[in-house]
């Protein structure tokens, strides 16, 4: 069986009223996206794709030391669309 993870990190976080992408907000001093990546790795998932959109470069910068790939979601059209954007990875 092939184990992989797709992390949806393309949302704007408009309701948060912040210029920082919502996945880069910190919880206990760590960016949320890195907490999710660590959880996937702890579950022994090696192939991880992060779907990025708004603030893509900021998310890449925050995760550059991680062994992940990226898929781009140009327009935020919902979670289903985000998963479709990871189609090449899957």
N, C-alpha and C positions, 0 to 999 in steps of 0.2 A: 504494500500500500504506500502511496506517495503522500507524505505529510508536508503541507505548506500552509502559509498564512497570508492573508491579504488584510492589511491594516488601512482602514479608510481615514485619511488625514487631509482631505481636501476642503473641508467645510470652512466657511468664512467666520462663523461665530458672531454673526451680526448682533444677536441679542446680548452678547457679552460686552458690547460697546467698547471694543479694544482694537488697537491697531496690530496687535500680536495675533497670529493664527491661533485658533483655540487649542490645537494640539500642543502648542508650545507653552501654554500656561503651566505653571509649576504646582505640583502637589507634593508636599513634604520635601521641597527643594529640588524636585526632578521634573523635567518636562513630561507631560502625559504620554506623548508618543514614545518616549524612551521607556517608560514604565510598561507600556503594552509590548514593545519589542522584547524587553527582558522577560516578561511573562511567557511569550511565545518560545523564547530560547530555553527557559526553564522547563517548558513542556517538551523539550527536545525537538522543536521544529527548527530546521536549519534554513529552509528556503522561505524568505519573508519578502513580500512586496508591499511597499508603502504607496498608496494612491495619494498623489499630491495635486493641489490646485492653487488657490489663492495663497500667496506667501510661500510658493514652492521652494524658492531659493533659501528662505529662512529655515524651512523644515529640513532641506538637504544639509544645510550647514550644521544644524543641531544633531543630525543623525549620521554625519559623514564618517565617523569612526566605527559605525555599525556595519555589519555585513548584510546589507539589504539592497534590493533593487527598487526602482521607482517606476510608476506608471502615472501619466499625466491626465487629469480630468480637466479639460479646458473650461467647460461651463458646469456650474453646480446644478445638476438636474436630478439630484436625489441619490439614495444609496444604491439602488439597482443600477443606475447609470455608472456609478463609481466602480462597481464590481465589473461591469462590462468593459470599462477602461483598463482593467487588469487582465483582459482576455488573453493577450500574448503571453503573459506570465503563467496563466493557468493552462 
